[in-house]
Amino acid sequence: MPLGLRRKMKAKSKEAAQLVKVEQRGAGGDSLPDPKPPTRKLVFYTQLAHGSPTGRVEDFTSIRELYAKIAGVFEISESEILYCTLNTPKVDMERLLGSHVGLEDFIFAHVKGIQKEVNEYKSEDSLGLTITDNGTGYAFIKRIKDGSLIDSVKTICVGDHIESVNGESIIGWRHYDVAKKLKELKKDEPFTLKLVEPKKGFEVKPRSNAGKSSTEKIRTGRETLRLRAKGPATMEDMPSETKTKAIGKIDDLLELYMGIQDIELATTMFEAGKDKGNPDEFAVALDETLGDFAFPDEFVFDVWGVIGDAKRK
């Protein structure tokens, strides 16, 4: 069945979902229970990445709440925090804090440092940037492609937060909107970026990542705290090696097609397709859960191929 029919299937899928929801209710009319939040008190240790005493944070269920807790410990504004890394104070894009925090992870918060403005001329179709965001409204540079236009601009570094593009503030934008904005900059015309680099301590901030693949971004074999946008945090085991590799490949496809990287988004896509029987069912599931992205059909087919390979192992 061609993907063009997925809009018709979408309506049917929603009706089926409602039927399933009704059937899942017990005799008393209650829904199936959600995953249980952690029963024991969880305490995490944290520092400011440029240097600070060690603090303790607890009782948070989302990235935003975690940032608020860290800000309270160090008596800074929550808006000063750009992002966090796990177990290293370096600007290491492979160790960004996402939706999972290992129970023994040490959290380093990177705060705003020097502001800078860059005026450049777009001489190529692509700038060579991969964008991600911190989940609370700050987009930043996760990767700079070797030999690209931006690679030649030494004042722009991995880890820099992008505040505005051609005078338009992008604070509060998601990474895919920022990537689209940068992609739509006209070739053979000048453009201006306002950026904020993370505050530096004694470590020298690397200009680019070490070239690790996305499959190395998710660690396996240990219990973690899963942070959620809605509802309480829950305890989960890290995914299997097969699932980890599949999610990493999907994340690489996100970078290839959309110029973003987002392990949580890649995980959501994997979960949406793991129990589907064909690419059309998968496309309908994506429309229902991630319809705002408007993924191209070629991308959907490639992601389905990754999921299919994982299911056969």
N, C-alpha and C positions, 0 to 999 in steps of 0.2 A: 504494500500500500504506500503510495507516495506521501511524503511529508506534508504536501499541500492539503491533505485531508485532516490534519491534526486539529484544526479549529473546530470541525464538526465533532471530532472525537472528544474534544475538550468538554463540551457541554454534557455529553453522555457520561464522561468520566466523573464530572462533578455530581451528577445524579447518583451514580454508583457509589461514590464516596459517602453521600448522605445515607444510602441504604446500609452500607457497611457500618457507619457510625451508629445507626439505630440497632443493628444486630449485635454490636459489641456491648451494648448496655445490659446489665444484669437484671435479675428479676425485680430488684428494687429501683431500677431506673438509673443507677449510677454508672458513670463511665469507667473504663478500665483505669487502674491507678497509674499515675505518672511515675517516672523513676524517682526513687527516694533521695532526698537531700542527705548530705553526710550527717551522721549522728554524733560523731566526735568533734571536738573543737579543733579547728585547723588554724595553725599560726604559720605565717610565712615571714621570712626575713628579707629586708630590703635596704638598699642604699641608693643615693644619687650617683649616677654613673661617673660624674666628674670628680667625685669625692665627697664623703660625708660620714658621720657616725652610722652605725647600723640601727635600723628601726624594725618594728614588728607590725604586721597588718593582719587583720582577721575579719570575719563576718562580712564578706563581700560576695556578690553573686554575678557581677558583670564587670566588664572592663571599666566602664564609667565609675562604678562604685569603688573599684580597686584604685583608680587614679585619685579619687576623692580621699580615700584612706591614706595613700602615700603622701598626698599634699598636706593632710592634717598632721602626719608624723613629722614632716620637715618644715611645717609652717610656711608653705608656699601656696600660690594660687594653683588650682587644678588646671587652669588653662596654660600653665607654664610647661606641663608635661607633654612631650612630643610622642613618645612611645617607650616601651620597656623591652629589655632583653633579658634572657634567662641565663644565669650562671656565668656571665661575662659582662664587664663594664664597657667593652668595645662596641663600636657600631657594627655589629655583625648581623647582617640581614638573614642569616640562616638560623639565628637564635632569637628571633622576634617573639615576644609573647603574643599568643593568639587566643583561641578559645579554651585551650587546655593548659593547665599548670601542674607540673609534677609535684607531688607532696614534699619532695626534698629540694625543689628548685629555689634558687636565690634570685630575687627580682632586682634588677638595676633599672632605675628610671632615668631617662635622658630628657633633659630640660632645654628650654630655648637658650641659644647663645647669640652669636653675632647675626644681625640682619644684613642681607646683601641684595643688590639689584644688578641684574645681568641684561645687557642689551646685545642681541645677536641678530644675525641675518640667516633666514632659513634657506640654505642653498641646496638642501636635499629633501626628499619626500618625507623621510622619517628622522626624528630627532635622536632616536636610539635609547629612549628611556622606558623603563618598566616602573609602573606606579603601584603603590599599595596605600593603605590608610590604617590609622590606629583604632578605628571603630568608634571614635568620638568626634570626628569632624576634621581631622588633620590628615591630608594626603602628603606622601613623601616619596622620594626616589629610592627604589629598592635595587635597581640595577642600571648600569650604563653599559651599553653595547660597545665592545672594543672597536675602534676605528670609526665610530659614528660621529655625527656633528657635535653632540654634547661632549663626547670623549675628548675633543680638542679644546673644550672650555674648562680650564683647570680650576676655575673658581666654583664650579658646580660639582658636588660630591654626592655619593651614595649616603643616604640618611638625611639629606637636606629636606626640610619641609617647604612645600610650595605654597606661598601665601596668596599670590595673585598672578594672573596672566594678562598682559597688556592692560594693566590697571583694573581688571575685574577680580574682585576677591573670590577665592574658591574655598574659603574656610567653610566647613560644613558640607562640602561636596564629598560624594563617594569616589573611590579610586577610578571606577569605570567612566564616570562623568569627566574627571580630570584628564584621563587618558584620551577620551574623545575630543576634548577641548584642544589638547596639544596636537592631536592628529589633524584637526581641522585648520590649524594655522596655515595660511597660504604660503606656498613656495615662492621663493624669490622676493620675499618681503621681510622687513625687520620685525622683531618681537621682543618683548620685555618680560622677564620673570623676576618676581620678588621672592626671595627665599630666606629661610632661617636655618642655620646649621645648629646641631646640638652643641651644648656647652662642653668645652674640652677640659679634661684634667691632665694627667701626666701621660696618658696613652695617646699615641699618634693615630688619628682617625684614618682608616684605610679609604682610598679613593673608590675602589670597587670591591666586589665580593671575590671570594677565592675560587669561584667557578664551580661550586658544588651544585649537584642536580637537585631537583625538587624532591626526589625520593629520599634525600638525606635530611629533610626538614622535619620529619615526624619520627619520633623515637618510639620504639615498641617495648613491650614486656614490662610495663610498670603501671601502677594506679595513678590516676590524675583527677584533678578537680576540673569539671567541665563548666565553663562560664556561659551563661545564656542571656540573650537580650531580654527575654521575658521569663518569669518564673525563677525558682530557686536553682542554685548550682547543684550539680549531682556528681557522684563519684563514678568514674568509668575506667575500664582498662583501655590502654592504648590499642590501636587496631593491629591486626595480624600483618605479617610481612607482605603477603599478597595484596591486601587492601591498601597498605601503606604505599607500595609501588604504584598501584593504580591511581591513587589520589595524587601522587607526585606527578604522574604523566598527565593527568587532567589539568593540574596547575600549570604545567609547561605549555599545554594547549591554550590555556587562558592567556598566557603571555604572548604566544605566537599570534593568536587571532585578535586579542583585545588590548594587548599592552599592559596587562595587570597581572599580579600574582596574589592569590588569596587561598590559603589552604582550607579555611573554613568553607568558602564557596565551593571549592573542588570537592570537599567532603560531602556537602549537601547534594551536589550533582551525582556523586557516586551512590549515595543513599537513595536518591530518586530513581535510579536505574537498576539497582541490583536485583529487584524482583520483577522486572519488566521482561516481556517475551520478545519484543521486536522494537526497532527504532521509532516507530510511530507511537507506541505506548510511552516510550521514554520521552519523546518530544512533547506529548500531552502533559506528562508529569512535570517537565521543565516549565511549560507554559503556566501551570497552576502554581508552582512554587517560586519560580524565578522569571515570571513573564515580563518584568520591567527591563530585563537585559536584552530582549529581542535577539537571541543568539542566531547566527546564520546557519542554514541547513548543513553546510559543509562541516562546521564546527560540531554540530549535534551528531553527525555521522561519525566523526573522528572520536568523540567522547564515548559514543556507544561502542565503538570498536575496542576501546580500552576496557570498558566495563565487561564486554563479552569475553575478552581474553582472560580477565580476572575470574570470571564465573567458571571458565573451563578448567582452571587450575585446582 
